[in-house]
Amino acid sequence: MDCRVSAAAASLACVVIVAGCAAPPSRSSSASPVVAGSYECEHASSELEDLISYAERVRLLAPGALQREYSEREQGFRDEGSPANRIRLAVLLGLKQAPFRDDARARHLLLQAAHQSGYNAESYRGLAVLLLQQLDERREMEATLESERRERQALRRKLEQLKAIEEQIDRRMPPVIQPR
């Protein structure tokens, strides 16, 4: 499952990078349109690649390192609420193994990143939307698993009750003598 998600994230990131680069370049009076657009495209793709690498790297961190990373990212977000910092913090908050996991806050940060405007905001929108979709899918899967777990527990209790009834019946019945 993680491999499919990682592959999907990587392929979507490539699509986002290409789509972001295909957007018309902003015109600057100090540089030619081609050079300015090219620089913005390269810068955006580099930042998106960094975000994807970051998401892969933090998934493998030990609990102590994860807590330190969270503290650093929380401070970075307070210092600058850029889309990249929002996404990094959301990635950490959405980690399944994180003791500070907060899917609701991660979702809120990703929604903000997806709707933020300004320099390179378009480049982050696709990645933020992908991560939002993954959070929603995981929440649905976890809800389904929890429902199935409760169902299994109920069936296990019913089985135990049936076994107890069977034992009571066996105790009440006289032993059957087999003819020789």
C-alpha positions, -999 to 999 in steps of 0.1 A, spaced: 0 0 0 28 25 9 46 17 -23 15 25 -43 10 57 -24 46 67 -28 45 59 -65 13 78 -69 27 108 -50 59 108 -72 39 106 -104 15 132 -94 43 155 -83 59 151 -118 25 160 -133 22 190 -110 58 201 -118 52 198 -155 18 216 -153 33 243 -132 61 248 -157 36 249 -186 19 279 -171 27 312 -188 57 328 -173 53 360 -153 66 391 -170 94 410 -153 108 443 -164 144 433 -154 146 399 -172 133 385 -204 101 365 -201 117 333 -211 145 335 -185 121 346 -157 96 318 -165 124 292 -168 139 302 -134 105 301 -117 98 267 -132 131 253 -122 128 268 -87 92 254 -83 101 220 -95 131 219 -72 110 229 -42 84 203 -50 111 176 -54 124 187 -20 89 184 -5 85 149 -19 119 139 -7 111 153 27 79 133 30 98 101 22 126 109 46 104 118 76 84 86 72 115 66 83 125 88 113 128 73 148 104 87 174 130 110 190 141 124 157 105 127 146 97 148 177 127 171 171 117 175 134 82 184 145 95 211 169 117 225 141 89 225 115 64 240 140 88 269 146 95 272 109 58 275 102 54 302 129 83 321 114 70 318 78 36 304 68 46 297 32 29 269 13 61 248 16 62 251 54 25 244 56 29 212 36 60 201 55 42 205 88 10 188 75 32 158 63 45 155 99 11 159 115 -4 133 92 22 106 99 5 74 112 33 67 137 37 102 150 28 107 187 17 143 178 -5 131 149 -33 155 142 -51 147 109 -76 176 114 -48 202 117 -29 186 88 -60 188 67 -65 225 76 -29 233 67 -32 215 34 -64 233 26 -46 266 33 -17 256 11 -40 246 -17 -59 280 -16 -29 302 -9 -20 327 -36 13 344 -43 47 333 -55 47 297 -67 14 290 -49 1 273 -81 30 248 -79 21 237 -44 -16 234 -51 -15 200 -68 7 185 -41 -15 199 -14 -46 184 -31 -29 151 -35 -19 150 2 -55 160 11 -68 131 -9 -44 107 8 -55 119 42 -92 115 33 -86 80 19 -66 70 50 -93 83 73 -119 63 53 -98 32 54 -92 36 92 -129 41 98 -137 9 77 -110 -11 96 -124 1 130 -159 -9 119 -147 -43 109 -128 -47 142 -160 -39 161 -179 -64 140 -153 -91 146 -155 -84 183 -193 -87 183 -191 -120 163 -165 -133 188 -188 -125 217 -217 -142 200 -195 -173 194 -185 -174 230 -222 -171 240 -231 -200 217 -203 -221 231 -215 -214 267 -251 -224 257 -238 -256 241 -219 -264 272 -250 -259 293 -270 -282 271 -243 -308 272 -244 -307 311 -281 -310 312 -284 -340 289 -279 -374 303 -251 -393 288 -261 -415 259 -253 -451 264 -242 -468 232 -256 -504 226 -230 -531 223 
